[in-house]
């Protein structure tokens, strides 16, 4: 009996670290928050602050995504 692609993906997802997935969701939320704040500020200092905050959140997201992909490879 062959498994569907969705079933295979589901099996892989079960092997992933749930804490890592939660951190990834939080990173996505942080990115959204930084974008929203950036779009609403007018003070140049705060604009710079949110640019750095957004970049840091994006880098964290990329790191977590790579970690998840590595975990899938070794699972």
ABEGO torsion letter per residue (X at the ends): XBBBAAAAAAAAAAABBAAAAAAAAAAAAAAAAAAAAAAABABAAAAAAAAAAAAAAAAAAAAAAAAAAAAAAAX
